[in-house]
């Protein structure tokens, strides 16, 4: 996976392919977790990623409890160049908010909490001249400082929010309907079967409710090559909300085009307390990348034959 976060499984199974392109033989998913990897799915590839989640939270200062059920969805399309990826993602949310300060009342709503349309471009892809050994596991798996040099990509997008918001930021004046989002994604491979992804994110930064955050995700592909585990830390700061969230979970590669995953998480603070979990699936349902590879190899062969003919006169 060349992992928002990974299937990182893919990346881990195909590290050797990083130096020559974005495409991997198995599904390249950002799940599980919330981070976004630096690499794209590959040109002429379309991939869908989705999670069904539940979150319980309580804010004692606001005398509210919330139960949130929803779906996070993402469609990724590799277009134009290997380094470029168009992304559409969002959240459909059912929210049950209880207010209990004087009398207990409940308000329930169902709607699209957010939809975001954006694009990611790989600016820098490190190339490592590493030597491998047929006889030494240590040589092939030892840590090298050069492995920490990350691939770097940038993301720009636009959030399309519901005007009728119903989470905590909605209590802090009227939120904007359309806001920008920007991100820098860093991805490195410190040792074999380990992927480190870091995101630096500016969200809603042109509005009064600007939010700044980071996400760091560490993923390890287990030695059966189908299971991966991950640990993730997310820090958030804004005028209305500050938090640190820890997540952990696992993913399983069903086949080359299908991955399933699950994770749980919790906040470190009590305003509000938050407990959450999700199960998800990633599916690569359109893949014409090999056609591009075939055409490029055929074109290169024709050019080589043409050059030989001009050189030898036949």
GITACOR-V145961 format. One line per field, one symbol per residue. ss: DSSP state (H for helix, E for strand, L for the rest). psi: psi as a letter, one per 40 degrees, with the letter a starting at -180 (. if undefined). A space follows every 50 residues. Layout:
ss->???
psi->???
This chain:
ss->LLLLLLLHHHHHHLHHHHHLLLLLLLLLLLLLLLLLLLLLLLLLEEEEEE EEEEEEEEELLLLEEEEEEEEEEEEEEELLLLLEEEEEEEEEEEEEEEEL LLLLEEEEEEEEEEEEEEEEEEEELLLLLLLLLLLLHHHHHLLLHHHHLL EEEEEEEEEEELLLLLLHHHHLLLLLLEEEEEEEEEEELLLLLEEEEEEE EEELLLLLLLEEEEEEEEEEELLLLLEEEEEEEEEEEELLLEEEEEEEEE EEEEELLEEEEEEEEEELLLEEEEEEEEEEEEEEEEELHHHHHHHHHHHH HHHHHHHHHHHHLL
psi->hg.fe.hdddddefddedeeadiidihgieiiaeihidiieihfhhhhhi hhihhhihhddefiiihhhahhihhhhhicideihhhhiahhhhhhhhhf dcihiihhihihdihhhaiihhdhhihhgihiheehdddeeihhddeehi ihiihhihhhihdgifaddeegihiidhiihiihhhhigdihehhhhhhh hhhfeeidfihhiihhhhhhhieeedhiiihihhhhhaeehhihhhiiai ihhdadehiiiiiiiiieiegiihhiiiiiihhhehhedddddddddddd dddddddddddef.
